């Protein structure tokens, strides 16, 4: 959490507020500085903090886009392109305000880790309660290898064929299907919430081995993932726990989820079962899902 739909919502909100504006300066929190001094890279990854702050100054935000669960903030300075890559982790949130006091929830005010002062006078603020998110300043995406290995966007024409090809690989065919569809090198942007929903929609048990699922059923599963991701985008994402859109906004997809965190199956009223797969709790109906 957040997954593709939630990140899409953040990008949609940020674009009209930030695109075309100049970053005058950036200030990082004491927590970020202390962590780097201790040999840990909290929030800012791959750069010395002074270099990060100096590099981003006077950059123009030319575009903001989503790729899988990442936010790409494209920057330009003196005609040279750069990109600030952001992953929200579990609790990352962005705010565009005139003053920090405009951030209504205290937990987000208490955990501000990067403040970008815009030449227009606003503050572009990144807050992260649990600090699992990241900001990475790059000249090109190729400078960070994991970004080059992501699966196609699930809405792309070639994404289903890519998914089927990946599923046939030895490293995936003996794994639980829930783990595989949460792998960003197989499908982009599908995490625990929407994997749970798609498996329920197709009546597939989450621990079922990939090789035991027919090609036709895999195609059905892929389409179910696309459908639930699109439904969530249309409903502003799922606001669960500490996820917020820009400036503390909320989505409503959590009210439409049929299996995630449910105690009872909505189809047969059987009590749901939970297992841990790839470190994530997987809820399913032992009667409907086979």
C-alpha positions as CSV (number, residue, x, y, z in Angstrom):
1,X,0.0,0.0,0.0
2,X,-0.2,2.3,-1.9
3,X,-0.6,0.4,-5.2
4,X,-1.0,1.5,-8.8
5,X,-4.4,3.2,-8.4
6,X,-3.4,5.1,-5.4
7,X,-0.2,6.4,-7.0
8,X,-2.2,7.3,-10.1
9,X,-4.4,9.4,-7.9
10,X,-1.5,11.2,-6.4
11,X,0.0,12.0,-9.8
12,X,-3.3,13.2,-11.2
13,X,-3.6,15.6,-8.2
14,X,0.1,16.8,-8.3
15,X,0.2,17.6,-12.1
16,X,-1.9,20.7,-12.1
17,X,-0.4,22.0,-8.9
18,X,3.3,21.5,-9.7
19,X,4.0,21.1,-13.4
20,X,5.8,24.1,-14.9
21,X,6.9,25.4,-11.5
22,X,10.5,26.0,-10.4
23,X,12.0,24.4,-7.3
24,X,13.8,27.3,-5.5
25,X,15.3,25.1,-2.7
26,X,14.8,21.9,-0.7
27,X,15.1,21.3,3.0
28,X,15.5,17.8,4.4
29,X,14.5,16.8,7.9
30,X,16.9,16.2,10.8
31,X,15.8,12.5,10.8
32,X,17.0,12.1,7.2
33,X,20.3,13.7,8.1
34,X,20.8,11.6,11.2
35,X,20.0,8.4,9.4
36,X,22.6,9.2,6.7
37,X,25.2,10.0,9.3
38,X,24.5,6.6,10.8
39,X,25.1,4.9,7.5
40,X,21.5,4.4,6.6
41,X,19.7,6.0,3.7
42,X,16.3,7.1,5.0
43,X,14.1,8.7,2.3
44,X,16.8,10.1,0.1
45,X,18.5,7.2,-1.7
46,X,21.7,7.1,-3.8
47,X,22.8,10.7,-3.1
48,X,24.7,12.6,-0.5
49,X,22.2,14.9,1.1
50,X,24.1,18.1,0.3
51,X,24.4,17.0,-3.3
52,X,20.7,16.2,-3.4
53,X,19.7,19.6,-2.1
54,X,22.1,21.5,-4.4
55,X,21.1,19.5,-7.5
56,X,17.4,20.0,-7.2
57,X,17.6,23.8,-6.7
58,X,16.4,25.9,-9.6
59,X,15.0,22.9,-11.4
60,X,11.8,23.3,-13.4
61,X,9.2,20.6,-13.1
62,X,8.4,19.7,-16.7
63,X,6.2,16.7,-16.2
64,X,4.9,14.3,-13.5
65,X,3.9,10.7,-14.5
66,X,3.3,7.3,-12.9
67,X,5.1,4.2,-13.8
68,X,3.9,1.1,-11.9
69,X,4.0,2.2,-8.2
70,X,6.6,4.9,-8.8
71,X,6.1,8.7,-9.4
72,X,8.5,10.2,-11.9
73,X,8.9,14.0,-11.4
74,X,10.7,15.1,-14.6
75,X,13.0,18.1,-14.1
76,X,15.0,20.4,-16.3
77,X,17.8,22.9,-15.6
78,X,19.6,24.8,-18.3
79,X,18.2,22.5,-21.0
80,X,19.4,19.3,-19.2
81,X,16.8,16.7,-18.2
82,X,16.7,14.9,-14.9
83,X,14.2,12.9,-12.9
84,X,13.2,12.7,-9.3
85,X,11.9,9.2,-8.6
86,X,9.5,8.7,-5.7
87,X,8.2,5.6,-4.2
88,X,5.6,6.2,-1.5
89,X,6.5,3.1,0.5
90,X,3.6,2.4,3.0
91,X,2.8,5.8,4.3
92,X,4.3,8.4,1.9
93,X,2.1,11.5,1.2
94,X,2.5,14.7,-0.8
95,X,1.1,18.1,0.1
96,X,1.1,21.4,-1.8
97,X,0.4,24.2,0.7
98,X,1.3,27.8,1.5
99,X,2.1,26.9,5.1
100,X,2.7,23.6,7.0
101,X,-0.2,24.4,9.2
102,X,-2.6,23.7,6.3
103,X,-1.8,20.0,6.7
104,X,-4.7,19.0,8.8
105,X,-3.6,15.6,10.2
106,X,-0.9,16.0,12.9
107,X,0.7,12.6,12.0
108,X,1.7,14.0,8.6
109,X,2.8,17.3,10.0
110,X,5.1,15.5,12.5
111,X,6.8,13.4,9.8
112,X,7.7,15.9,7.1
113,X,11.0,14.8,5.6
114,X,11.4,16.9,2.4
115,X,10.2,20.4,1.8
116,X,10.6,21.8,-1.7
117,X,10.1,25.6,-1.8
118,X,8.6,26.6,-5.1
119,X,9.4,30.0,-6.7
120,X,5.7,30.6,-6.9
121,X,5.6,30.6,-3.1
122,X,4.0,27.2,-2.4
123,X,5.6,24.4,-0.4
124,X,5.8,21.0,-2.0
125,X,6.0,18.7,1.0
126,X,6.8,15.0,1.2
127,X,5.7,13.4,4.5
128,X,6.3,9.7,5.4
129,X,5.2,8.4,8.8
130,X,7.0,5.0,8.6
131,X,9.8,6.2,6.3
132,X,9.8,3.3,3.9
133,X,9.4,5.6,0.9
134,X,12.2,7.0,-1.2
135,X,13.3,10.0,-3.2
136,X,16.0,9.3,-5.8
137,X,17.6,12.0,-8.0
138,X,18.7,10.6,-11.4
139,X,19.9,11.9,-14.7
140,X,18.1,9.1,-16.4
141,X,16.0,6.1,-15.3
142,X,18.7,3.7,-16.5
143,X,20.9,4.8,-13.6
144,X,18.8,2.7,-11.2
145,X,18.6,-0.8,-12.5
146,X,15.3,-1.9,-10.8
147,X,13.4,0.7,-12.8
148,X,14.5,-0.9,-16.0
149,X,13.2,-4.3,-15.1
150,X,9.6,-3.4,-14.5
151,X,6.9,-5.2,-16.4
152,X,4.8,-3.3,-18.9
153,X,1.9,-1.2,-17.6
154,X,-1.0,-3.6,-17.2
155,X,-3.1,-1.5,-19.6
156,X,-0.6,-1.9,-22.4
157,X,-1.4,-4.1,-25.4
158,X,1.5,-6.4,-24.8
159,X,1.1,-6.7,-21.0
160,X,-1.0,-9.9,-21.0
161,X,1.4,-11.7,-23.4
162,X,4.3,-10.6,-21.2
163,X,2.5,-11.9,-18.1
164,X,1.9,-15.3,-19.7
165,X,5.6,-15.6,-20.8
166,X,6.9,-14.7,-17.3
167,X,4.6,-17.3,-15.8
168,X,6.2,-20.0,-17.9
169,X,9.7,-19.3,-16.5
170,X,11.1,-21.8,-14.0
171,X,11.6,-19.1,-11.3
172,X,7.8,-18.4,-11.3
173,X,6.0,-21.6,-12.3
174,X,6.4,-23.3,-8.9
175,X,5.5,-20.3,-6.8
176,X,2.1,-19.4,-5.3
177,X,0.1,-17.3,-7.8
178,X,-0.5,-14.6,-5.2
179,X,3.3,-14.0,-4.9
180,X,3.8,-14.0,-8.7
181,X,1.1,-11.4,-9.5
182,X,2.5,-9.1,-6.8
183,X,5.9,-9.3,-8.5
184,X,6.6,-6.0,-10.4
185,X,8.6,-7.9,-13.0
186,X,5.5,-9.9,-13.9
187,X,2.8,-7.4,-13.6
188,X,3.3,-3.7,-12.8
189,X,1.5,-2.1,-9.9
190,X,-0.5,-5.0,-8.4
191,X,0.0,-5.4,-4.7
192,X,-1.8,-7.2,-1.8
193,X,-5.1,-5.5,-2.1
194,X,-5.8,-5.9,-5.8
195,X,-4.2,-9.3,-6.0
196,X,-6.6,-10.5,-3.3
197,X,-9.5,-9.0,-5.2
198,X,-8.5,-10.4,-8.6
199,X,-8.0,-13.9,-7.2
200,X,-11.4,-13.8,-5.6
201,X,-13.0,-12.6,-8.8
202,X,-11.5,-15.5,-10.7
203,X,-12.1,-18.0,-7.8
204,X,-8.4,-19.0,-7.6
205,X,-6.9,-19.9,-4.2
206,X,-3.9,-17.6,-3.5
207,X,-1.5,-20.4,-2.7
208,X,-2.2,-22.3,-5.9
209,X,1.0,-22.9,-7.9
210,X,1.3,-21.0,-11.2
211,X,2.0,-24.1,-13.2
212,X,-1.3,-25.6,-12.0
213,X,-3.4,-22.8,-13.6
214,X,-4.4,-23.2,-17.2
215,X,-3.5,-20.6,-19.8
216,X,-7.2,-19.6,-20.2
217,X,-7.5,-19.1,-16.4
218,X,-4.3,-17.1,-16.4
219,X,-5.7,-14.8,-19.1
220,X,-8.9,-14.5,-17.0
221,X,-6.8,-13.6,-13.9
222,X,-4.8,-11.0,-15.8
223,X,-8.0,-9.3,-17.1
224,X,-9.5,-9.4,-13.5
225,X,-6.3,-7.5,-12.3
226,X,-6.7,-4.9,-15.1
227,X,-10.4,-4.5,-14.2
228,X,-10.0,-4.1,-10.5
229,X,-7.1,-1.6,-11.0
230,X,-9.2,0.5,-13.4
231,X,-12.2,0.3,-11.0
232,X,-10.0,1.6,-8.2
233,X,-8.5,4.4,-10.4
234,X,-12.1,5.4,-11.2
235,X,-12.9,5.5,-7.5
236,X,-9.9,7.4,-6.3
237,X,-8.0,4.4,-4.9
238,X,-8.4,2.7,-1.5
239,X,-7.9,4.9,1.5
240,X,-6.8,2.4,4.1
241,X,-4.7,3.3,7.1
242,X,-2.3,6.1,6.2
243,X,-2.8,6.4,2.5
244,X,-3.9,9.9,1.3
245,X,-4.0,11.6,-2.0
246,X,-2.5,15.1,-2.4
247,X,-3.4,17.4,0.5
248,X,-5.0,14.7,2.6
249,X,-7.7,13.6,0.1
250,X,-9.2,10.2,0.2
251,X,-10.5,7.6,-2.2
252,X,-13.6,5.3,-1.9
253,X,-12.5,2.0,-3.4
254,X,-12.1,0.5,0.1
255,X,-15.9,0.5,0.2
256,X,-16.1,-1.7,-3.0
257,X,-13.6,-4.4,-2.0
258,X,-15.1,-7.8,-1.9
259,X,-12.5,-10.0,-0.2
260,X,-9.6,-7.9,1.2
261,X,-9.9,-7.8,5.0
262,X,-13.3,-9.4,4.9
263,X,-14.3,-11.9,7.6
264,X,-17.0,-13.5,5.5
265,X,-17.4,-14.4,1.8
266,X,-20.0,-12.1,0.2
267,X,-21.0,-14.9,-2.2
268,X,-21.5,-17.9,0.1
269,X,-21.1,-16.4,3.6
270,X,-18.4,-18.8,4.5
271,X,-15.9,-17.5,7.0
272,X,-12.8,-16.4,5.2
273,X,-9.3,-17.9,5.8
274,X,-6.0,-16.0,5.9
275,X,-2.5,-17.3,5.1
276,X,0.8,-15.5,4.8
277,X,2.3,-15.5,1.3
278,X,5.5,-13.6,0.5
279,X,5.3,-11.8,3.8
280,X,1.8,-10.5,3.1
281,X,-1.5,-11.7,4.6
282,X,-3.7,-13.3,2.0
283,X,-7.4,-13.5,2.6
284,X,-9.6,-15.9,0.6
285,X,-12.8,-18.0,0.7
286,X,-12.0,-21.7,1.2
287,X,-15.3,-22.6,-0.4
288,X,-15.3,-20.4,-3.5
289,X,-11.6,-20.3,-4.4
290,X,-10.0,-23.5,-5.6
